[in-house]
Amino acid sequence: LIEYGIKLNVACQTAFIADIEVQLTKKEWALLMFLIRNKGHYFSREAIMRQVWEDGVYVSERTVDVQVARLRKKLGSEGSHIVNRTGLGYAFV
């Protein structure tokens, strides 16, 4: 699967940019896949928490912001595809 400059190997849960593997945590991978699979759709922090974190695990809404920031940083210039719109939430565009 290729989204812009990001190559994803779903079977191995690995991401590559310019053929260099990007080391992602389990949550970063889950967040990236959720956003890419729903490309163009905006999700609130709460909706992302329900989809990416397991039931019964408590995380604050700010945890989503931290994970998004880390993911953007690891993706470098490709991280700019993860956007936030006030009142709507996060999306991969």
N, C-alpha and C positions, 0 to 999 in steps of 0.2 A: 504494500500500500504506500503510495507517495502522495503527500500533501505539500504542495509548494516545494520547498527545498528539504523537507523532512521525509526521510524514508523510514517506514516502520515495518519491522518484522514481528507480526502479531504472535506467531507461534513461539518465538523466543523472547517476546516482550522487550525488544530492543529498538532504539531509535538511532538514526544516523543522519548527520548533516555533512555534506561534502565527503561522504564515505568514511567519516570519523564517527565512531560510536559515542553517543551521549549517555553518560552514566545517570540513569534515573532511578529514584526510589520506587517502591511498589505504588505508593500513593501518587507520585508524580506521573507515573505511567498510566494509572487508572484515570487521573484527571485529564491527561492529554487525550487518551482514547475516548473518554466521554465527550469532550469538547469537539474532537474531530468527527466522531460519529454523528454528532448533532450540529455540524457546521452551519453557521449562519443563524443559529437560534441562540437567544440570550437566556441565561439561567441565573436565578438569584443564588446567593450564597447558601441559603437553606436548601434549595433544590439540588445544588451540587453536593452538599453534605449528605443528603438522603441517597444520592446515587453512588458516591465514591467511598463513603465511610460505612462500615458495617453497622447493623442495628445494635443498639446497646452501647456503642462507643460514643462517649460525649466529647465533642470538640466545639470550640467557639466559632462563631462566624468569621472571626479574624484569622482563624487557622486557614481558611480557604484563601484569604488574601496573601498569607505568607507562602502557601504552596504555589499559588499562581506566580508570585514574584520570583520564587526559586526556579520554577519551571521556565519562565521567560528568560531568566539569566542564563540558565543552562542551554537554552535553544539559541542564544545569541540573537542575531538579526531576525531569525525566523520566529522568535518569541513575540515579535510585533503583531503576529497574526492573532494572538490572544488579546482581545480588547475588552474594555469595561465601559459600559454606558450607565451613567447615573439613572437610577430608577428601573433599569432593566437587568443588569448583572453582567456576567462574563459570557463571551462567545469566541469561537474560532472563526475568523473571517478571512 
